[in-house]
Amino acid sequence: MVKEPVRILVVGGGYVGMYTALRLQRKLKPELKRGEVEIVVVTPDPYMTYQPFLPEAAAGSISPRHVVVPLRRVLDRCRIVIGEVTAVDHAKRTASFTTLATADEGSGAVEITYDEIVLAPGSISRTLPVPGLAEHGVGFKTVEEAIGLRNHVIEQMDIASSTRDPAVRDAALTFVFVGGGYAGVEALGELEDMARYASRYYHNVKAEDMKWILVEASGRILPEVGEEMGKYTVRELRRRNIDVRLETRLDSCEDRVAVLSDGSRFPTRTVVWTAGVKPHPVLAATDLPLNERGRLNCTAQLSVDGATHAWGAGDAAAVPDVTADEPGKECAPNAQHAVRQARTLGDNIAASLREQPLKEYTHTYVGSVASLGLHKGVAHVYGRKLKGYPAWFMHRVYHLSRVPTLNRKSRVLSEWVLSGLFKREIVSLGSLEHPRAEFELAAGGRSPKESS
């Protein structure tokens, strides 16, 4: 009888999914060659997005294609399936998923069996029932959203430059960002810097004409870099005439008017929502134990607590922090932990298959860095606090060292060098969102902008 290979199913192709599969490729190289192990990665996108570079991609400092890592090239010993896992029955060791061909086939979800499963679907934006948010808000978690937002900001400047209506102009030049974490602050800082630069090429739009508003429900921003650096960031943003509103919430954005909890009202065509994330909903469609926040209950070895042959890490997992002084503390759901956990996770799965002892996930705090625009930033690294140009330079060095593959490192570095020698690109390619619009119009139809 021919023995079936051990199938390791990796759900998700983000930080944890890609780095775990990459680690398994290396650790299980002999078993993969002998056909004793099979690694299957099911992911909705054929690439991994390096999210810390999204703000720079939005500002035009990095090309969108260099922010993503093609999974088929990196995971050449894995089977990549572009699809969405919809349910997991761990008792039967089966998972159901849909693919791009599911609708055309009309056959419904496909079922796959597995021996080991790694649940790393990541997270989605955590939204609140704010009136008008679903219709007018935009997130900042994907490269598509980042480039779409860049095009949108430049398009608003074009609208403001061409209109004679003061109300339309005011709404077009008002940009509201909700959430004072990394995503919100970095996106706002980079885009404001880009728009300020672009305004010099408009005859009737000045930098001071634009309103940039940051809304944060708590009393501080960027808690990861410490209280002192958070206060410096607020001062730096306000010095750039950015309206930072702490202990304030977005109550409504209906009819393109942002209404804040302090009573302020801002007509605006731009509301960017970055107010936190929540676990991917696929976790609720499993029979695995979850905590009160919907994350997988995991051990320090990154196995799912109470379920053998199931593993988790990153945003989807509640992993105990064994290095913390206080008992019961969990690792924060951030990229720094996700990448490190993936290495330990890959090692532990390989060790489990070889019946070797598992390791606990431990970490040493490196620090945090944040960009606030070109040549501006804050950092708290190895106990040292940096701001301004040194922090911005540290931000670039740190993330260049962390972005996967030498190919991507080289491309990103070359773009940074070229951007230092030449002027910024300020072109909006908003038509990319409607690639068939021109042809439909020529064929006698209506363009998407006319019908919307």
Secondary structure, 3 states (H helix, E strand, C coil): CCCCCEEEEEECCCHHHHHHHHHHHHHCHHHHHCCCEEEEEEECCCEEECHHHHHHHHHCCCCHHHCEEEHHHHCCCCEEEEEEEEEEECCCCEEEEEECCHHHHCCCCEEEECCEEEECCCEEECCCCCCCHHHHEECCCCHHHHHHHHHHHHHHHHHHHHCCCHHHHHHHCEEEEECCCHHHHHHHHHHHHHHHHHHHHCCCCCHHHCEEEEECCCCCCCHHHCHHHHHHHHHHHHHCCEEEECCCCEEECHHHEEEECCCCEEECCEEEECCCEEECHHHHHECCCECCCCCEEECCCCEECCCCCEEECHHHEECECCCCCCCCCECCCCHHHHHHHHHHHHHHHHHHHCCCCCCCCCCCCCEEEEECCCCCEEEEECCEEEECHHHHHHHHHHHHHHCCCHHHHHHHHHHHHHHHHCCCCCCCCHHHHCCCHHHHHHCCCCCHHHHC
